[in-house]
């Protein structure tokens, strides 16, 4: 096992024990809310089948009001669960961030003087205020949304298989290709994101010291030197951002292309099956909607 892998595992273990596990009850409540939210979201695509096959085609208006009531109730449940999910977890995440900032500040204050000689004061301030922001995804909606996305993908896959196993099997091909592309891309992106926080802290630290000591800078006529140093730091940030934008745009474009190809193929095969009498219009109607629900969480 490499040193980097071992460090990552230790970080995950520490995050689970100190951050996630103490808040397990709140996260479990959030997980229940996200499950209800995702199940309610599957009502609309399922309702389209009954709307076409059981209401529009036979002209049965008596069932229409019940179907509309069911869909309306599902939409209301989605809205309510989304509100409480954000309210509970987002507030807890911000509370944790505030506690960690105080904890990090207490530890930094107790460090020996040579640490402050080796690090700019602005850099230390930036790290105290910004580095703890990452825990928002652990306690906030990020982790629960990830689990909810996986659940949505599984449920949508089951529904797709029930509708048409052959079309579902065909839809798996672009998803597998996208998984390969995104895996390779993220290997390149992760180190860049880690480097960006370091660069921003260095540039912020230098800027804070130059502004705080502006009288000294002007006294030694060092304005041009400070401008050149700051421009160099800003350019380093720009080059870092440019690399991430290029990689993320490649992932987004690949997802758009593969989704379009798969959707076009599903549309053509679905139309062929309907014409041949192998599938009803009501059965095909929710297929596109469920496919979108499946693709989006699977690609995160």
For each residue, the residues with C-beta under 8 A, 3 or more apart:
1: 5 6
2: 5 6
3: 6 7
4: 7 8
5: 1 2 8 9
6: 1 2 3 9 10
7: 3 4 10 11
8: 4 5 11 12
9: 5 6 12 13
10: 6 7 13 14
11: 7 8 14 15
12: 8 9 15 16
13: 9 10 16 17
14: 10 11 17 18
15: 11 12 18 19 20 135 138
16: 12 13 19 20 21
17: 13 14 20 21
18: 14 15 21 22
19: 15 16 22 23 96 135 138 139
20: 15 16 17 23 24 27 138 139 143
21: 16 17 18 24
22: 18 19
23: 19 20 26 27 92 96 139
24: 20 21 27 28
25: 28 29
26: 23 29 30 88 89 92 139
27: 20 23 24 30 31 89 139 143 144
28: 24 25 31 32
29: 25 26 32 33 88
30: 26 27 33 34 85 88 89 141 144
31: 27 28 34 35 144 147 148
32: 28 29 35 36
33: 29 30 36 37 81 84 85 88 144
34: 30 31 37 38 81 85 144 145 147 148 151
35: 31 32 38 39 148 151
36: 32 33 39 40 77 81
37: 33 34 40 41 77 78 81 82 85 148
38: 34 35 41 42 148 151 152 155
39: 35 36 42 43 155
40: 36 37 43 74 75 77 78 81
41: 37 38 44 74 78 152 293
42: 38 39 45 46 155 156 159 290 293
43: 39 40 46 47 70 71 74
44: 41 47 48 71 74 75 289
45: 42 48 159 286 289 290 293
46: 42 43 49 50 159 286
47: 43 44 50 51 67 70 71
48: 44 45 51 52 282 285 286 289
49: 46 52 53 282 283 285 286
50: 46 47 53 54 55 63 67 282
51: 47 48 54 55 56 64 67 282 285
52: 48 49 55 56 57 280 281 282 285
53: 49 50 56 57 280 281 282 283
54: 50 51 57 58 60 63 282
55: 50 51 52 58 59 60 61 63 64 67
56: 51 52 53 59
57: 52 53 54 281 282
58: 54 55
59: 55 56
60: 54 55 63 64
61: 55 64 65
62: 65 66
63: 50 54 55 60 66 67
64: 51 55 60 61 67 68
65: 61 62 68 69
66: 62 63 69 70
67: 47 50 51 55 63 64 70 71
68: 64 65 71 72
69: 65 66 72 73
70: 43 47 66 67 73 74
71: 43 44 47 67 68 74 75
72: 68 69 75 76
73: 69 70 76 77
74: 40 41 43 44 70 71 77 78
75: 40 44 71 72 78 79
76: 72 73 79 80
77: 36 37 40 73 74 80 81
78: 37 40 41 74 75 81 82
79: 75 76 82 83
80: 76 77 83 84
81: 33 34 36 37 40 77 78 84 85
82: 37 78 79 85 86
83: 79 80 86 87
84: 33 80 81 87 88
85: 30 33 34 37 81 82 88 89 141 144
86: 82 83 89 90 141
87: 83 84 90 91
88: 26 29 30 33 84 85 91 92
89: 26 27 30 85 86 92 93 139 140 141 144
90: 86 87 93 94 140 141
91: 87 88 94 95
92: 23 26 88 89 95 96 139 140
93: 89 90 96 97 135 136 138 139 140 141
94: 90 91 97 98 136
95: 91 92 98 99
96: 19 23 92 93 99 100 135 139
97: 93 94 100 101 132 133 135 136
98: 94 95 101 102
99: 95 96 102 103
100: 96 97 103 104 132 135
101: 97 98 104 105 128 129 132
102: 98 99 105 106
103: 99 100 106 107
104: 100 101 107 108 127 128 131 132
105: 101 102 108 109 128
106: 102 103 109 110
107: 103 104 110 111
108: 104 105 111 124 128
109: 105 106
110: 106 107
111: 107 108 115 116
112: 115
113: 116 117
114: 117 118
115: 111 112 118 119
116: 111 113 119 121 124
117: 113 114
118: 114 115
119: 115 116 123 124 205
120: 123 124 202 205 206 208 209
121: 116 124 125 205 208 209 212
122: 125 126 204 205 206 207 208 209
123: 119 120 126 127 201 202 204 205 206
124: 108 116 119 120 121 127 128 205
125: 121 122 128 129 204 205 208
126: 122 123 129 130 200 201 204 205
127: 104 123 124 130 131 201
128: 101 104 105 108 124 125 131 132
129: 101 125 126 132
130: 126 127 133 197 200 201
131: 104 127 128 134 197
132: 97 100 101 104 128 129 135
133: 97 130 136
134: 131 137 138
135: 15 19 93 96 97 100 132 138 139
136: 93 94 97 133 139 140 142
137: 134 140 142 143
138: 15 19 20 93 134 135 142 143
139: 19 20 23 26 27 89 92 93 96 135 136 143
140: 89 90 92 93 136 137 143
141: 30 85 86 89 90 93 144 145
142: 136 137 138 145 146
143: 20 27 137 138 139 140 146 147
144: 27 30 31 33 34 85 89 141 147 148
145: 34 141 142 148 149
146: 142 143 149 150 300
147: 31 34 143 144 150 151
148: 31 34 35 37 38 144 145 151 152 297
149: 145 146 152 153 296 297 298 300
150: 146 147 153 154 297
151: 34 35 38 147 148 154 155
152: 38 41 148 149 155 156 293 294 297
153: 149 150 156 157 294 297 298
154: 150 151 157 158
155: 38 39 42 151 152 158 159
156: 42 152 153 159 160 290 291 293 294 297
157: 153 154 160 161 168 294
158: 154 155 161 162
159: 42 45 46 155 156 162 163 286 290
160: 156 157 163 164 167 168 171 287 290 291 294
161: 157 158 164 165 168
162: 158 159
163: 159 160 167 168 283 284 286 287 290
164: 160 161 167 168 270 273 279 283 287
165: 161 168 169
166: 169 170 269
167: 160 163 164 170 171 266 269 270 287
168: 157 160 161 163 164 165 171 172
169: 165 166 172
170: 166 167 173 262 265 266 269
171: 160 167 168 174 175 262 266 291 294
172: 168 169 175 176
173: 170 176 177 262
174: 171 177 178 258 259 261 262
175: 171 172 178 179 258 262 295 298 299
176: 172 173 179 180
177: 173 174 180 181 258
178: 174 175 181 182 254 255 258 299
179: 175 176 182 183
180: 176 177 183 184
181: 177 178 184 185 250 251 254
182: 178 179 185 186 251 254 299
183: 179 180 186 187
184: 180 181 187 188
185: 181 182 188 189 247 248 250 251
186: 182 183 189 190
187: 183 184 190
188: 184 185 191 192 247
189: 185 186 192 193 244 247 248
190: 186 187 193 194
191: 188 194 195
192: 188 189 195 196 240 243 244 247
193: 189 190 196 197 244
194: 190 191 197 198
195: 191 192 198 199 240
196: 192 193 199 200 237 240 241 244
197: 130 131 193 194 200 201
198: 194 195 201 202
199: 195 196 202 203 233 236 237 240
200: 126 130 196 197 203 204 237
201: 123 126 127 130 197 198 204 205
202: 120 123 198 199 205 206 233
203: 199 200 206 207 230 233 234 236 237
204: 122 123 125 126 200 201 207 208
205: 119 120 121 122 123 124 125 126 201 202 208 209
206: 120 122 123 202 203 209 210 229 230 233
207: 122 203 204 210 211 230 233
208: 120 121 122 125 204 205 211 212
209: 120 121 122 205 206 212 213
210: 206 207 213 214 217 226 229 230
211: 207 208 214
212: 121 208 209
213: 209 210 216 217
214: 210 211 217 218
215: 218 219
216: 213 219 220 222
217: 210 213 214 220 222 223 226
218: 214 215 221 222 223
219: 215 216
220: 216 217
221: 218 224
222: 216 217 218 225 226
223: 217 218 226 227
224: 221 227 228
225: 222 228 229
226: 210 217 222 223 229 230
227: 223 224 230 231
228: 224 225 231 232
229: 206 210 225 226 232 233
230: 203 206 207 210 226 227 233 234
231: 227 228 234 235
232: 228 229 235 236
233: 199 202 203 206 207 229 230 236 237
234: 203 230 231 237 238
235: 231 232 238 239
236: 199 203 232 233 239 240
237: 196 199 200 203 233 234 240 241
238: 234 235 241 242
239: 235 236 242 243
240: 192 195 196 199 236 237 243 244
241: 196 237 238 244 245
242: 238 239 245 246
243: 192 239 240 246 247
244: 189 192 193 196 240 241 247 248
245: 241 242 248 249
246: 242 243 249 250
247: 185 188 189 192 243 244 250 251
248: 185 189 244 245 251 252
249: 245 246 252 253
250: 181 185 246 247 253 254
251: 181 182 185 247 248 254 255
252: 248 249 255 256
253: 249 250 256 257
254: 178 181 182 250 251 257 258
255: 178 251 252 258 259 299
256: 252 253 259 260
257: 253 254 260 261
258: 174 175 177 178 254 255 261 262
259: 174 255 256 262 263 295
260: 256 257 263 264
261: 174 257 258 264 265
262: 170 171 173 174 175 258 259 265 266 291 295
263: 259 260 266 267 288 291
264: 260 261 267 268
265: 170 261 262 268 269
266: 167 170 171 262 263 269 270 287 288 291
267: 263 264 270 271 288
268: 264 265 271 272
269: 166 167 170 265 266 272 273
270: 164 167 266 267 273 274 279 284 287
271: 267 268 274 275
272: 268 269 275 276
273: 164 269 270 276 278 279 284
274: 270 271 277 278 279 280 281 284
275: 271 272
276: 272 273
277: 274
278: 273 274
279: 164 270 273 274 283 284
280: 52 53 274 283 284
281: 52 53 57 274 284 285
282: 48 49 50 51 52 53 54 57 285
283: 49 53 163 164 279 280 286 287
284: 163 270 273 274 279 280 281 287 288
285: 48 49 51 52 281 282 288 289
286: 45 46 48 49 159 163 283 289 290
287: 160 163 164 167 266 270 283 284 290 291
288: 263 266 267 284 285 291 292
289: 44 45 48 285 286 292 293
290: 42 45 156 159 160 163 286 287 293 294
291: 156 160 171 262 263 266 287 288 294 295
292: 288 289 295 296
293: 41 42 45 152 156 289 290 296 297
294: 152 153 156 157 160 171 290 291 297 298
295: 175 259 262 291 292 298 299
296: 149 292 293 299 300
297: 148 149 150 152 153 156 293 294 300
298: 149 153 175 294 295
299: 175 178 182 255 295 296
300: 146 149 296 297
